[in-house]
């Protein structure tokens, strides 16, 4: 077995043993242990090693056993470097012990529960030794795979996303990631269980979560997360959010239109979701989670097309001029017990669908339907970020569309904002059939602003046709503007500067001059 006689170093193996049942060890894992001169394994100070117990039937009397005992696990330490310092020192010493065997030509097998490179202690040996000695990693069945098998539920299907999280993350981070993913496994429970449970509840996923303790071991336990006593949870436990995709019907019927006077048992809800101005990078984790959890998606066709298709979800697309009808349709679905997401570009409360839904929900028969609004990145903020910081001081937001209010009202509001020396974010500046408002707004603003006032034209910001230009107010051309454009008009204090790299930026000082 030893390479010592021909002067070569020994070989290092990281051996995955699987989740606990010895019969789930791979053939390769058994072969490597049989060939090894040295078998190493980690243990707590009590001396018991789960890894050794899994592989025990394959150990020989002539094996050299190296017990790598952690100096600290969950308790405190007086090490000058704290917990991390104590562990770094331990890993350095442990790797030096293994290196001595490898230098002597011995083959070393480091045992690891689950998979050696999946939250395993072996990886700390690997990082310190693999670049110096011949190394092979033998994969093993992970505790996540074992947990799903014991639950008898698929983890992910099709294009679903699986997220693996350590329970030691801060609660806010856990909540955000759980809300945004399709399926998840949260490792390292134990004393983190209360935090993980709160994160699941805050993300709206608690009732879907299952608990698996010591999967495939003699003391295995499974239960809904809601039924687990926090005081009973060991470190070797996993919280699992399985696939959201259910079993398809043998002969699925077409989606029926909502029947307003025949609600199903159980209350549905409507969530108005802000998609942000463009693709998935602008979507918040909370919004992503609600879109995945919805049974029905309702929205303007262009915006609905930005949401991934998921099996089992119903999609109800409509024209952009039927906001009131769309809102009532969504509320009728919720009265049938459906979980409905109404999608809206940007922020749903800024010239978007939240108002239409809430207006309808304030009247019978929708007063009792739960409605929530989830914020999104606005077009104004997205365009401002691309140009610099034009909204760095007070600003006003005005829509130039006269479809829902007369131009006289728009003009008076522009005059008031301009007279107050506010930066202006102008939404809906023009369309194929309506561009004259841009010219009228320019003329009006030039009565209060200098001709060289910076104007940002942001078009399709975040999208494939993104364009951000900076022009003088006097040079603003209505032909350069359409419904996908937002205008940011500076105040008397807004500055346009060309930096050393040639980039032009716009910014408005936070301080305003005194009279």
Number of C-alpha atoms within 10 A of each C-alpha: 11 17 16 15 9 8 10 15 22 25 22 27 26 28 31 28 29 27 28 25 17 18 12 16 22 17 10 14 23 16 11 19 23 16 14 23 23 20 24 22 20 23 17 15 13 8 12 13 18 18 24 22 13 22 21 11 10 13 17 14 6 8 15 16 18 17 17 22 18 17 16 16 13 8 7 9 15 8 14 9 12 11 17 13 12 17 17 13 13 17 18 13 13 21 18 15 13 24 22 13 19 26 17 17 21 24 27 28 29 28 29 31 29 26 25 27 20 17 15 15 19 26 19 16 19 22 11 16 18 16 9 13 17 14 18 15 20 21 21 24 20 21 26 23 17 21 27 20 14 15 18 10 13 16 24 18 16 9 11 17 14 17 16 15 18 16 25 17 14 13 18 14 12 23 24 20 21 30 27 22 21 24 24 23 25 23 23 19 24 18 17 20 27 17 19 27 24 17 24 25 18 17 21 17 19 20 12 17 20 22 23 25 21 21 26 21 13 9 8 14 14 18 14 15 21 14 9 15 10 15 10 9 19 16 16 15 24 30 29 25 28 22 19 19 17 10 8 9 8 6 6 7 7 7 9 7 9 17 13 16 10 10 17 14 9 10 15 21 23 29 25 33 29 30 30 24 27 22 14 15 11 17 20 20 19 21 25 21 20 22 26 22 21 20 21 21 24 24 26 21 15 14 18 21 12 14 17 11 14 18 16 15 16 16 20 17 16 16 11 12 10 12 19 14 14 23 24 20 19 26 32 26 25 29 28 20 18 22 21 28 29 27 28 28 26 26 24 26 20 19 17 17 26 26 18 19 28 20 14 17 20 12 10 9 15 20 13 13 18 15 20 14 21 19 22 23 19 21 27 23 17 20 29 26 15 18 23 17 18 33 26 16 17 16 20 17 18 17 17 23 20 15 8 7 11 11 15 10 11 18 17 12 15 23 16 12 20 24 14 14 18 22 25 23 24 22 21 22 25 22 15 9 7 16 21 13 19 23 15 13 18 19 14 16 22 15 12 16 21 15 15 16 22 29 27 27 23 25 22 19 24 20 11 9 8 14 15 16 15 20 16 17 21 17 13 20 14 18 13 12 21 18 16 17 25 27 25 26 28 30 27 18 19 23 17 21 14 10 9 7 6 8 9 14 21 23 20 21 15 12 9 11 7 4 3
